[in-house]
Amino acid sequence: MLRILCLISCAMLMPSRADPGALLKLGMNFMNKAVKDAMAESQILEKMAAMANQPQSGVKPIKGMTGMKVKDVQPPIITLDFLPEVGIFQCVSTRITITGKSFIGGTMEITVVVNITATNRLQQNEETGLPMFQSEGCQIILVDVKTNLPSNMLPKVINKFLDSTLQKILPGLMCPAIDTVLEFVNQKWSHLTDPIPVGEAGSIKYVLTSTPVTTASYIEVDFSPIVQRQEGGTIALPEDGAALTVPEDYPAGSSQLVLSAAFFTAEFTLLQKSFDVDIKGKTIGKLPPHTTKTLSGFVSKVRKAYRKSLPLMTQIRISKSPKVTMKPGKSQLDLHGTVEMFAVSPKSGPSSMFVLETHFNLDIQYSLSEDKVLMATSMDKLLDLSVASSSIGSFKVKKLKEFLTNLLQEAFVPVINGVLEVGFPLPNFLGMKYGQSELAIVENALVVDLQTP
Ligand SMILES: *[C@@H]1O[C@H](CO)[C@@H](O)[C@H](O)[C@H]1NC(C)=O
């Protein structure tokens, strides 16, 4: 009974994992590269060789051997394996050659192959909130030993050297090397949660939703991105999207960044103010003149109100948060707002003719730069149009639809595309450059298939 109760209440106590707004799936190809880069950048081999030549405390000199030196450390073979729910198992296999003078006068050479193994536990740093690897259980395995001495010579000295000296020196030498490499990897996460500006409008911060999860084939980092306005206040991600998942149809070892449509909705909302556009002037692209005369062809009341043709001014105001939708291969931006049209008299200035309520959508095309996702839009459809108020008397809007659709494409869309040139920043981690990556639009999300150069 008690057990059943616990099962029920314990299940209820389990924190429900919030749906992430973005997630990162890091496969083995990516982790291999990250660790190899860290090995190279940390110059760990050079440091190890230098350290090995320092006098080691607590190590007795070998009887019968003088002038011991590390002659060579071969580039290591690094093998990584995912340990589900733990992190990464790391094996660094390297060949080290030590030389010295033997008591009989000749040069003695000992070459050992050692494997250094450790578990790199993946955690979330409590202070910084960043992902962090921490090594545990570092072990040195002597895989192979060769000397240039005849095998019947000095076996005792060699054995003693291996047993006491190498076993004493190597862990102290090699295990910090593993830690050093991990520090380099950890450092490359260090700007992950920094706010990244979106032009003057605000910033995006990729905050972790929870501790990263390791499975048998990848590491998953879930983000609850914070979309912050410049003047303060954050924009919540709408909770209408389905749970964000990693599409299954990518090859093993590959890595993806998945960005939800809800996250894009919040980012577009950040730019909403810049979507208010005033269209002025008579000439707009190849359209008929932007005048009351042209307009009167669609709304006859305009002709009655303005016998002499006047230039128009069209004010577009977006009244609701923009909404981004994504279906396989297609993404759209839904906009609700008002269109107010003015006749501009050279003497008395603009006078309002009518206000229309409208709902229309734009197609969105995505592309990538090194650190941003870029967007361009084009007019899709005017979905809804109605008269909200009119100073020229009531009229039917049906005939205006095509006129307005063309006006939006020619005069509104270019302004939006100019605003969108700012791009939306992508997470900054492990030196990732996004320029060569591929994009796919799936249900409710944009997938960036990360290329590891
Ligand atoms: C040492 O590492 C190498 C390379 O990863 C591996 O092939 C070998 O099996 C390892 N040997 C032992 C004894 O762990």
The ligand as an SDF file (V2000), in Angstrom:
LIG
                    3D

 14 14  0  0  0  0  0  0  0  0999 V2000
   43.8840    1.3540  -25.4530 C   0  0  0  0  0  0  0  0  0  0  0  0
   43.3420    2.3040  -26.4110 O   0  0  0  0  0  0  0  0  0  0  0  0
   43.3260    1.8130  -27.7280 C   0  0  0  0  0  0  0  0  0  0  0  0
   42.8970    2.9870  -28.6080 C   0  0  0  0  0  0  0  0  0  0  0  0
   41.7190    3.5310  -28.1640 O   0  0  0  0  0  0  0  0  0  0  0  0
   42.3970    0.6330  -27.8150 C   0  0  0  0  0  0  0  0  0  0  0  0
   42.3470    0.1600  -29.1420 O   0  0  0  0  0  0  0  0  0  0  0  0
   42.8630   -0.4580  -26.8650 C   0  0  0  0  0  0  0  0  0  0  0  0
   41.9220   -1.4990  -26.8530 O   0  0  0  0  0  0  0  0  0  0  0  0
   43.0420    0.0770  -25.4490 C   0  0  0  0  0  0  0  0  0  0  0  0
   43.6660   -0.9530  -24.6540 N   0  0  0  0  0  0  0  0  0  0  0  0
   43.3600   -1.1910  -23.3820 C   0  0  0  0  0  0  0  0  0  0  0  0
   44.0880   -2.2930  -22.7270 C   0  0  0  0  0  0  0  0  0  0  0  0
   42.5360   -0.5200  -22.7980 O   0  0  0  0  0  0  0  0  0  0  0  0
  1  2  1  0
  1 10  1  0
  2  3  1  0
  3  4  1  0
  3  6  1  0
  4  5  1  0
  6  7  1  0
  6  8  1  0
  8  9  1  0
  8 10  1  0
 10 11  1  0
 11 12  1  0
 12 13  1  0
 12 14  2  0
M  END
$$$$
